């Protein structure tokens, strides 16, 4: 008797749950424009009319067979075509990379908005935009990239496009920040001495190194940015230099030989590869000195501008 009452109570509870689940007619509607994960929906079909008037005890016995579960997987379609793994990675890198201090780094997850230059300065870091803009201007002084192996102007743009980067971000941003600091200081000194210099190539990834002709390092082993030698993008530590219009390339190379040690730079292969410039000696200490000097100058300039604004405000 007790067992019959329990069975009847369970059947009644099941009927209430089914009534709620079947309150909405038909199958769930799905929008093809929503972006979401796949979802599995389980529901029971409406009960036949003849069973709805049956004795509760009999319904409890028939529930499993007369109320079959229907399982449906609903696929939500993303309206945007999926990117390939490579393309998605490149897009992620472009969006995530930031330049702070002497490093190329990923923004922290806590950063809801990008930091301003002043905020980064307060943290004791240095924005490299001034250096990058100068080196990019130097690179463009010789728009045609050509040596004894022929015209290879197309190679850097092809490599940059393959990585999904602008040409400037590829050739300049791909170099190590410390090495850029060295080139910036040496380059300014060359300009002051009337040596109008330029670059044949700067950062080169493995793909670009494979395109290079003539005397060169093995793919992956180049100081220009080889994956095994330096670590790849953002770590290039070599550049090929030449002369811009009005200057002889020999004058650029002789200047490096005479003054390069002051900036931690040298030409290690003057015979086989005279244009090749790379780091030498205690270059890390020099980079720190150059950076500190540039920060002091920037701070001094900001103080002068601030005082000028105050005087102007008082004058008004």
HUVENNOR-V592435 format. One record per backbone hydrogen bond with DSSP energy under -0.5 kcal/mol. CO is the residue of the C=O (numbers start at 1). NH is the residue of the N-H. If there is no record, write none. Layout:
co=CO nh=NH
co=CO nh=NH
//
This chain:
co=1 nh=5
co=2 nh=6
co=3 nh=7
co=4 nh=8
co=5 nh=9
co=6 nh=10
co=7 nh=11
co=8 nh=12
co=9 nh=13
co=10 nh=14
co=11 nh=15
co=12 nh=16
co=13 nh=17
co=14 nh=18
co=15 nh=19
co=16 nh=20
co=17 nh=21
co=18 nh=22
co=20 nh=23
co=31 nh=34
co=34 nh=36
co=39 nh=41
co=39 nh=74
co=41 nh=72
co=43 nh=70
co=48 nh=51
co=48 nh=52
co=49 nh=53
co=51 nh=54
co=55 nh=58
co=55 nh=59
co=56 nh=60
co=57 nh=61
co=58 nh=62
co=59 nh=63
co=62 nh=65
co=62 nh=66
co=63 nh=67
co=68 nh=45
co=69 nh=71
co=70 nh=43
co=72 nh=41
co=72 nh=74
co=73 nh=75
co=74 nh=39
co=74 nh=76
co=75 nh=77
co=77 nh=79
co=84 nh=88
co=85 nh=89
co=86 nh=90
co=87 nh=91
co=88 nh=92
co=89 nh=93
co=90 nh=94
co=91 nh=95
co=92 nh=96
co=93 nh=97
co=96 nh=107
co=98 nh=100
co=98 nh=105
co=100 nh=103
co=103 nh=100
co=103 nh=105
co=105 nh=98
co=108 nh=111
co=110 nh=112
co=116 nh=120
co=117 nh=121
co=118 nh=122
co=119 nh=123
co=120 nh=125
co=121 nh=124
co=126 nh=101
co=128 nh=132
co=129 nh=133
co=130 nh=134
co=131 nh=135
co=132 nh=136
co=133 nh=137
co=134 nh=138
co=135 nh=139
co=136 nh=140
co=137 nh=141
co=138 nh=141
co=139 nh=142
co=143 nh=145
co=144 nh=146
co=145 nh=152
co=147 nh=150
co=150 nh=147
co=150 nh=152
co=152 nh=155
co=152 nh=156
co=153 nh=157
co=154 nh=158
co=155 nh=159
co=156 nh=160
co=157 nh=161
co=158 nh=162
co=159 nh=163
co=160 nh=164
co=160 nh=165
co=161 nh=164
co=166 nh=170
co=167 nh=171
co=168 nh=172
co=168 nh=173
co=170 nh=174
co=171 nh=203
co=172 nh=175
co=174 nh=234
co=174 nh=235
co=174 nh=236
co=176 nh=180
co=177 nh=181
co=178 nh=182
co=179 nh=183
co=180 nh=184
co=181 nh=185
co=182 nh=186
co=183 nh=187
co=184 nh=188
co=185 nh=189
co=186 nh=190
co=187 nh=191
co=188 nh=192
co=189 nh=193
co=190 nh=195
co=191 nh=194
co=194 nh=196
co=195 nh=197
co=196 nh=244
co=198 nh=242
co=201 nh=240
co=203 nh=202
co=205 nh=209
co=206 nh=210
co=207 nh=211
co=208 nh=212
co=218 nh=221
co=220 nh=228
co=220 nh=229
co=222 nh=225
co=222 nh=226
co=223 nh=237
co=224 nh=204
co=226 nh=230
co=226 nh=231
co=226 nh=232
co=232 nh=235
co=236 nh=176
co=237 nh=279
co=239 nh=241
co=239 nh=277
co=240 nh=200
co=240 nh=201
co=242 nh=198
co=244 nh=247
co=248 nh=251
co=248 nh=252
co=249 nh=253
co=250 nh=254
co=251 nh=255
co=252 nh=256
co=253 nh=257
co=254 nh=258
co=255 nh=259
co=256 nh=260
co=259 nh=262
co=260 nh=263
co=260 nh=265
co=261 nh=264
co=264 nh=280
co=266 nh=268
co=266 nh=278
co=267 nh=270
co=269 nh=273
co=273 nh=276
co=275 nh=241
co=277 nh=239
co=278 nh=266
co=281 nh=283
co=282 nh=286
co=283 nh=287
co=284 nh=288
co=285 nh=289
co=286 nh=290
co=287 nh=291
co=288 nh=292
co=289 nh=293
co=290 nh=294
co=291 nh=295
co=292 nh=296
co=293 nh=297
co=294 nh=298
co=295 nh=299
co=296 nh=300
co=297 nh=301
co=298 nh=302
co=299 nh=303
co=300 nh=304
co=301 nh=305
co=302 nh=306
co=303 nh=307
co=304 nh=308
co=305 nh=309
co=306 nh=310
co=307 nh=311
co=308 nh=312
co=309 nh=313
co=310 nh=314
co=311 nh=315
co=312 nh=316
//
